[in-house]
Amino acid sequence: MTKELLVGVDIGTQGTKAALFDASGRCLTRAFVKSRLRRPGSGMVEEDADRQVASVCETIAKCVRGARAGRTAVAGIGIAGQMAGVIGVGKDGRAVTPYDSWLDTRCAPYIEQMQNAAGPEITRKAGGPPSFNHGPKILRWKREFPRVFKRIASFVQPGGYAVMRLCGLDGAQAFIDKSYLHFSGFADNRKNRWDAALCARFALDPAKLPAIVDSHAVMGELTAAMAAKCGLKPGVPVIAGCGDTAASFLACGATREGICVDVAGTASVFAATTTDFRADVRAGVLGCGRAATPGLWHPYAYINGGGMNLEWFRREFGNGLDFDALNRLAAKIAPDASDPLFIPHLAGRVSPGWPRLRGAWAGLTWTHATGHLYRAILEGVALEYRLYKEALMALYPRLKVRELRITGGGEKSAVWSVIKADALNCRVVRIAAGEGAPMGAAMLAGFGVGLLDDLNQAAAKWIAIGGTTGPNRKLSRLYEDRYRRYVDLLNAMNEWSEE
């Protein structure tokens, strides 16, 4: 068999997913390995970085076996991963810290420190404000664990660390691809470099920061030891890859201006696609990250654990009902002004960084039941997205929002698509048989090794559009009022949380 297959991997919060594709975008096999989150204390969420690497090898091997592809059939490997967390690596390229997850909130004091000292400057240069992301996390390791920090040669993300291990790279070869820079706190994103003034402001040696590379750059080849674990021959090119959300945007076909994306996964992500970088300094809501597609940008914001809220509710309050049953209950409820409102920030708000804010239902009466509470959770995400859309239009007043494309587990909920269409007053489009971030990573691998000539053309060929849901114009006034009340409640809850 000729080398015409591509592997895409996503190191996600719930687990590692891999998929094997042919050059036309047909998915041949998939594999999944559940993650092992460690929660040793309040606000603490960690993972073993080398266990993440092992899960990458395991899922690749399962895909190769499942497709009976042969050890020489793979032309390239692309790895996407969680974006806002960090791993400290030593001079030998091996992890000296656990993966400090984006769900870990221990860096909250350093969010406030960075925001107070240089918040607008960080947003203007990096494209995103300090939050539960790289900058505050790096400062926490520097200030609270100086001995460990001294051993760290560089900070990387799970996808980058996996590439380093697969290719046998050392700490001097540590890298970060461009799609992560808006989370960094120390980058000049437009100029594609680390900012000396920001590093000096927080007494951070720029040598602790990795090289900045293109998402499709070939970083090395599969070593013999790692090839054996992956079920492949040594020498397979491995590209830098990108953040999982950037890969998901690519897998939705967000390769043209005006295409918006909803990644309805563990985090609930709302993004647009534009041709220019604009920093949301005034509102501090949107980050602006580089797209995996060269020349494009993605202004976006997300809810920390927005998708986890649904699982939490089903487990703790669902009375044994599965998601299909809960969605049916929610669909039976006609939207009304008396419906309860839900604040979805159970682990703090990240867009912008309000680390002390927590979740809440408001407006409950004795007439409300399980379906109302669950519907309020779905609507809470939609109303938060509406806030993100308003920030987007303030930043890009001439941008035409063509549609919102949904990917991730939440796309299976028809009632959620209806709520989003009504709350956002725009067309919602499902991706038919979408493969999410692994597909985006595989497309990047194909582009990086020269199997695919153009990402926009590849997206048009690989991606199939599914059903469409339009807004109910009769509900526009109701949702204008719901949105206004949601924003008022959000601000009041944050004031209460700060007190």
C-alpha positions in Angstrom: 0.0 0.0 0.0 1.3 3.5 -0.9 1.8 6.1 1.8 -1.6 7.8 1.5 -3.2 7.5 4.9 -3.2 10.2 7.6 -3.5 9.9 11.4 -5.2 12.6 13.4 -5.1 12.6 17.2 -6.9 14.8 19.8 -5.6 14.7 23.4 -8.9 15.9 25.0 -10.0 16.4 28.6 -12.2 13.3 28.6 -9.8 11.1 26.7 -7.6 10.7 23.7 -9.2 10.2 20.3 -7.5 9.1 17.1 -8.8 8.5 13.6 -7.2 7.2 10.4 -8.2 8.9 7.1 -7.5 8.3 3.4 -6.5 11.3 1.2 -10.2 11.9 0.3 -11.2 12.4 3.9 -12.9 9.0 4.4 -12.5 7.9 8.0 -11.3 4.3 8.1 -11.1 3.6 11.9 -11.4 5.4 15.2 -10.0 4.7 18.7 -10.5 6.2 22.1 -8.7 5.9 25.5 -10.3 7.5 28.5 -8.2 10.1 30.4 -7.2 9.8 34.0 -7.8 13.1 35.6 -6.4 13.6 39.1 -8.2 15.8 41.5 -6.1 15.7 44.7 -7.7 18.8 46.2 -10.0 21.7 45.8 -9.4 23.5 42.4 -6.8 20.9 41.5 -7.0 19.1 38.1 -3.9 17.3 36.8 -2.9 14.5 34.4 0.3 12.5 34.0 1.9 13.9 30.9 3.5 10.6 29.9 0.3 8.8 30.4 -1.2 11.2 27.8 1.7 10.2 25.4 1.0 6.5 26.0 -2.7 7.1 25.1 -1.6 8.7 21.8 0.5 5.6 20.9 -2.3 3.2 22.0 -5.0 5.0 19.9 -2.8 5.2 16.9 -2.0 1.5 17.1 -5.6 0.6 17.5 -6.5 2.6 14.4 -3.7 1.0 12.3 -4.8 -2.5 13.4 -8.5 -1.8 12.9 -7.9 -0.6 9.3 -5.4 -3.4 8.6 -3.4 -0.6 7.0 0.0 -2.0 7.3 3.0 -0.4 9.0 4.1 1.6 6.0 0.8 3.1 4.8 0.8 6.2 7.0 2.1 9.4 5.3 1.9 11.7 8.3 0.7 12.2 11.9 -1.0 15.3 13.3 -1.8 15.8 17.0 -4.2 18.4 18.5 -4.7 18.8 22.2 -6.0 20.8 25.1 -4.9 24.4 24.7 -4.8 26.4 28.0 -2.8 24.1 30.3 0.9 23.7 30.5 3.6 21.0 31.0 7.1 21.9 32.2 9.8 19.9 30.4 13.5 19.5 31.3 16.6 19.6 29.2 16.1 16.0 28.1 12.6 16.9 26.8 10.9 14.8 29.5 8.1 16.2 31.7 9.2 17.5 35.1 5.7 18.6 36.1 2.3 17.0 35.6 0.0 18.4 33.0 -1.4 21.5 34.8 -4.9 21.4 33.3 -7.0 24.3 31.9 -9.6 23.1 34.5 -7.1 23.7 37.4 -8.0 27.0 39.1 -5.0 27.3 41.5 -3.5 30.1 39.3 -6.4 32.4 40.1 -4.2 34.9 42.2 -1.8 35.2 39.2 -4.7 36.0 36.8 -5.5 39.0 39.0 -1.8 39.9 39.2 -1.3 39.9 35.5 -4.6 41.6 34.8 -3.8 44.4 37.3 -0.3 44.9 36.1 -0.7 44.7 32.3 -4.1 43.3 31.4 -4.9 45.6 28.4 -1.3 45.3 27.1 -1.4 41.5 27.2 -4.8 41.4 25.4 -3.6 43.9 22.8 -0.4 42.0 22.1 -1.3 38.3 22.7 -4.9 38.5 21.6 -6.4 37.2 24.8 -6.6 38.3 28.4 -4.9 36.5 31.4 -7.2 33.7 32.5 -6.8 30.0 33.4 -4.1 29.7 30.8 -0.4 29.7 30.2 0.8 33.0 31.7 -0.8 32.7 35.2 0.1 29.0 35.3 3.7 29.6 34.5 3.9 32.3 37.2 2.4 30.0 39.7 5.2 27.4 39.0 7.8 30.2 39.2 6.6 31.6 42.5 5.4 28.6 44.4 7.7 25.8 43.2 11.1 27.5 42.5 13.1 24.3 42.7 10.9 22.6 40.1 10.9 25.8 38.0 14.7 25.8 37.9 14.6 22.3 36.3 12.2 23.4 33.6 13.8 24.1 30.2 10.5 25.1 28.6 6.7 25.0 28.9 4.6 23.2 26.3 1.1 21.8 25.8 -0.1 18.2 25.6 -0.1 18.0 21.8 3.4 19.5 21.6 4.8 17.3 24.3 3.4 14.2 22.6 5.1 15.3 19.3 8.4 15.8 21.2 8.2 12.3 22.7 7.2 10.6 19.4 10.1 12.3 17.7 12.7 12.1 20.5 13.1 15.9 20.8 15.0 17.4 23.8 14.1 20.5 25.8 16.1 22.8 23.4 13.7 21.7 20.6 10.5 22.4 22.6 7.9 24.3 20.5 4.5 25.8 20.5 2.5 26.3 17.3 0.9 29.6 16.5 -2.7 28.6 17.4 -1.9 28.7 21.1 -0.3 32.1 21.3 -3.4 34.1 22.5 -3.3 31.9 25.6 0.3 32.6 26.4 0.2 35.9 28.1 3.7 36.7 26.8 3.4 36.7 23.0 3.2 39.4 20.4 0.7 37.4 18.3 0.7 39.6 15.2 4.5 39.6 15.0 4.7 35.9 15.8 7.3 36.3 18.6 7.7 36.4 22.3 7.4 40.0 23.7 10.5 41.1 25.6 8.6 43.8 27.5 5.9 41.5 28.8 8.5 38.9 29.9 10.5 41.6 31.7 7.3 42.9 33.4 6.9 39.6 35.1 10.6 38.7 35.5 10.2 35.7 33.2 13.3 34.5 31.3 12.2 34.2 27.6 14.5 31.1 27.4 11.8 29.3 29.3 9.4 29.8 26.4 9.4 27.4 23.4 10.1 28.1 19.7 7.1 29.3 17.8 6.3 27.3 14.6 3.6 26.8 12.0 0.8 24.4 12.7 1.7 22.3 9.6 5.4 22.3 10.2 7.1 18.9 10.2 8.8 18.7 13.6 10.5 15.3 13.2 10.0 11.6 12.4 8.7 8.8 14.5 11.5 7.1 16.4 12.0 3.3 16.3 10.9 3.0 20.0 7.7 5.0 19.5 7.0 3.5 16.1 6.8 0.1 17.7 4.3 1.4 20.2 2.2 2.9 17.5 2.3 -0.1 15.2 4.1 1.8 12.5 7.5 1.9 10.8 10.0 4.4 12.0 10.4 7.6 10.0 6.8 8.7 9.7 6.7 12.5 9.6 5.0 14.2 12.6 3.7 17.8 12.3 3.5 20.4 15.0 -0.3 20.2 15.1 -2.5 22.8 16.8 -4.9 23.3 19.7 -7.9 21.1 19.8 -10.4 24.0 19.2 -8.4 25.2 16.2 -8.5 21.7 14.8 -12.2 21.5 15.4 -12.7 24.8 13.6 -10.8 23.4 10.6 -12.9 20.2 10.8 -16.0 22.3 10.5 -14.8 24.0 7.4 -14.2 27.4 9.1 -11.8 28.3 6.3 -13.7 31.4 5.1 -14.6 34.7 6.7 -18.0 34.7 8.4 -18.2 31.0 9.3 -18.9 30.7 13.1 -18.3 27.5 15.0 -19.7 26.0 18.2 -17.5 23.3 19.7 -20.1 21.7 22.0 -17.7 19.5 24.0 -16.2 19.6 27.5 -15.7 23.3 27.0 -18.4 25.2 25.1 -16.6 27.3 22.5 -18.0 30.0 20.3 -15.8 31.3 17.4 -15.9 33.3 14.3 -13.5 33.3 11.3 -11.9 36.6 10.1 -9.1 37.8 7.9 -7.5 40.2 10.4 -6.4 40.2 14.0 -8.3 42.5 16.4 -7.7 42.5 20.2 -10.8 42.8 22.4 -9.2 45.3 24.8 -12.4 47.1 25.6 -14.6 44.2 26.6 -12.0 41.6 27.3 -14.4 38.9 26.3 -12.9 37.5 23.1 -9.5 36.0 22.5 -8.1 36.2 18.9 -6.1 33.2 17.9 -4.4 32.3 14.7 -6.3 29.8 12.6 -4.7 26.5 11.4 -5.5 27.8 7.9 -2.7 30.3 7.0 -3.9 33.9 6.8 -7.0 33.5 9.0 -7.9 34.3 12.6 -10.5 33.0 15.0 -11.9 35.5 17.6 -13.5 33.2 20.2 -14.5 32.7 23.8 -15.5 29.7 25.8 -17.2 28.4 28.9 -14.9 26.5 31.2 -16.5 23.1 31.4 -19.7 24.1 29.7 -20.3 20.6 28.5 -19.4 19.1 31.8 -22.4 20.9 33.3 -24.7 18.6 31.4 -23.0 15.5 32.7 -23.0 16.9 36.2 -26.7 17.5 36.0 -27.5 14.1 34.5 -25.5 12.4 37.2 -26.6 14.3 40.2 -30.2 15.4 39.4 -31.3 13.4 36.3 -33.2 10.7 38.3 -31.6 8.0 36.2 -32.6 9.6 32.9 -30.1 9.6 29.9 -29.4 12.6 27.7 -32.1 11.6 25.1 -34.7 11.6 27.8 -33.6 14.9 29.3 -33.6 16.5 25.8 -37.1 15.3 25.3 -38.2 16.9 28.6 -36.5 20.1 27.6 -38.1 20.1 24.1 -41.6 19.8 25.6 -41.2 23.2 27.4 -42.3 26.2 25.4 -40.0 29.1 26.1 -41.5 31.6 28.5 -40.4 34.7 30.4 -40.9 32.9 33.7 -38.4 30.2 32.9 -35.4 30.0 35.3 -32.0 31.4 34.2 -28.8 29.5 34.7 -25.2 30.8 35.1 -23.0 28.1 33.5 -19.7 29.1 35.2 -19.4 26.4 37.8 -15.6 26.6 37.7 -15.2 30.3 37.2 -15.6 32.4 34.1 -12.7 32.6 31.6 -14.0 34.9 28.9 -13.3 37.4 30.5 -11.4 36.1 33.6 -13.7 36.2 36.5 -12.1 33.4 38.6 -14.4 33.7 41.6 -17.7 33.5 39.8 -19.7 30.3 40.3 -22.8 28.8 38.8 -26.4 29.4 39.8 -30.1 29.0 38.9 -32.3 32.0 39.4 -36.0 32.6 39.3 -37.1 29.2 40.5 -40.7 28.5 41.5 -42.6 25.4 42.6 -43.9 25.0 39.0 -40.4 24.2 37.7 -39.3 20.6 37.3 -36.3 18.6 36.0 -37.0 19.6 32.4 -37.0 23.3 33.2 -33.7 23.0 35.1 -32.0 21.1 32.3 -33.4 23.4 29.6 -32.0 26.3 31.6 -28.5 24.7 31.5 -28.8 24.4 27.7 -30.1 28.0 27.4 -27.3 29.3 29.7 -24.7 28.3 27.1 -26.8 29.9 24.3 -27.2 33.2 26.2 -23.4 33.3 27.0 -22.8 32.7 23.3 -25.1 35.6 22.6 -22.9 37.8 24.8 -19.9 36.5 22.8 -21.6 37.3 19.5 -22.4 40.9 20.7 -18.7 41.4 21.6 -17.7 40.0 18.2 -20.0 42.5 16.3 -18.7 45.4 18.4 -15.1 44.4 17.4 -16.0 43.6 13.7 -19.1 45.8 12.9 -18.9 44.9 9.2 -18.6 41.2 9.7 -21.4 39.1 8.2 -22.2 36.1 10.4 -23.1 33.5 7.8 -24.0 30.6 10.1 -23.0 28.7 13.2 -21.6 25.2 12.6 -21.8 22.8 15.5 -19.4 20.1 16.3 -18.8 17.9 19.4 -21.1 15.8 21.5 -23.7 18.6 21.9 -24.5 18.5 18.2 -26.7 15.5 18.9 -29.2 17.6 20.8 -31.8 18.9 18.5 -33.4 21.0 21.2 -30.1 22.7 22.0 -29.7 23.6 18.3 -33.1 25.2 18.4 -32.3 27.2 21.5 -29.0 28.4 20.1 -30.7 29.5 16.8 -33.3 31.4 18.6 -31.0 33.0 21.2 -28.4 34.0 18.6 -30.9 34.8 15.9 -28.8 32.9 13.3 -28.8 29.7 11.3 -27.4 26.7 13.0 -25.8 23.9 10.9 -24.8 20.5 12.0 -21.8 18.7 10.6 -22.8 15.4 9.1 -20.7 12.5 10.5 -18.2 15.0 11.8 -14.9 13.6 13.2 -14.0 16.8 15.1 -10.4 17.7 16.1 -8.8 14.4 14.9 -10.0 15.2 11.4 -8.6 18.7 11.6 -5.3 17.3 12.9 -5.2 14.8 10.0 -5.9 17.5 7.4 -3.0 19.5 8.8 -0.8 16.5 8.6 -1.7 16.0 5.0 -1.0 19.7 4.2 2.3 19.5 6.1 3.6 16.5 4.2 2.3 17.7 0.8 -0.5 15.1 0.4 -3.0 18.0 0.4 -2.3 21.1 -1.6 -4.8 23.6 0.0 -6.7 23.4 3.4 -9.7 25.3 2.1 -10.1 22.9 -0.8 -9.5 19.9 1.4 -12.1 21.1 3.9 -14.7 21.4 1.0 -13.9 17.9 0.0 -13.6 16.2 3.5 -16.5 17.9 5.3 -20.3 17.1 4.8 -22.9 19.6 6.0 -25.9 18.2 7.8 -29.3 19.5 9.0 -30.0 23.2 9.4 -32.0 25.0 12.1 -33.3 28.5 11.6 -34.3 31.0 14.3 -38.0 31.5 15.2 -38.6 35.2 14.6 -41.6 35.2 16.8 -39.4 34.5 19.8 -37.0 37.4 19.1 -38.5 39.8 21.6 -38.5 37.1 24.3 -34.9 36.3 23.8 -33.9 39.9 23.7 -35.4 40.2 27.2 -33.9 36.8 28.3 -30.5 38.0 27.2 -30.7 41.3 29.0 -31.8 39.6 32.2 -29.0 37.0 31.8 -26.3 39.8 31.6 -27.8 41.6 34.6 -27.8 38.3 36.6 -24.2 37.5 35.5 -22.9 40.9 36.7 -24.8 40.7 40.0 -23.5 37.1 40.6 -20.0 38.2 39.9 -20.3 41.1 42.4 -21.7 38.7 45.0 -18.9 36.3 44.3 -16.2 39.0 44.7 -17.7 40.0 48.0 
